[in-house]
């Protein structure tokens, strides 16, 4: 019961699984070879959970978090979850989505440098929400097997020949850094757009200060919060891309990548940090430290590299994909 009551990111250790086992009660484990037998018992318990308990759960339940209880784990029986997926696939088709065949998918992704994002469904109050993973790379079998219609998880075997595609985030990383640079240095080009609560606070604070100092009688202030249905689906893509026409893009930018080796008591991590730099200052070590996020852990900086990124190709093409 302890295993199935775990929340997200919690671990179930071997020590926890043996907590209530008292070896003194078992004559077989309490003789002169008890230490060796205790080790054998640990291996057996590990095998029991990893080879029997966990596979049984995976075979009978779909395990996921939910939008309303993000840290709790929910277990859906496989038939129930398949019914949810089937209803959602019907809903997508009713909204105008179409299921592509293999030939159509290949035709689309062969004309671009990245593949496709992996999608999973997360339960919410009414129905489910699609979550796309843009960080993961994609694989497409050269000769995919015939499959039934509907949403499904496609497994790729070890011996199956596949086309490998970079993740969406990896391919658009350079352009994303350039746009972030423009946002910081030319905030007026985005009008009143905000990207997080901190940006909203920066816009709201001067407005409230103006009200307090500019009026003897404070007027009433109303804040409207709305949830726009299909907000991202209804965005005018052409209008959005036209914003780039007014940006002052340089012909080329230089991107610096710094890998930082961070060693802690529990793990060894090698995070990579990217930033825009000037060509003259790129190899400088002080500039490398500026690439790291604020409050970064102490570590060793390795593999500092500089890449050239040209905007002559017209960023509209990248974003339009």
Beta strands, then each sheet from edge to edge (+ up, - down):
strand 1: 61-64
strand 2: 74-77
strand 3: 118-123
strand 4: 128-133
strand 5: 138-141
strand 6: 162-165
strand 7: 252-263
strand 8: 268-277
strand 9: 300-310
sheet 1: 1+ 2-
sheet 2: 3+ 4-
sheet 3: 5+ 6-
sheet 4: 8+ 7- 9+
end
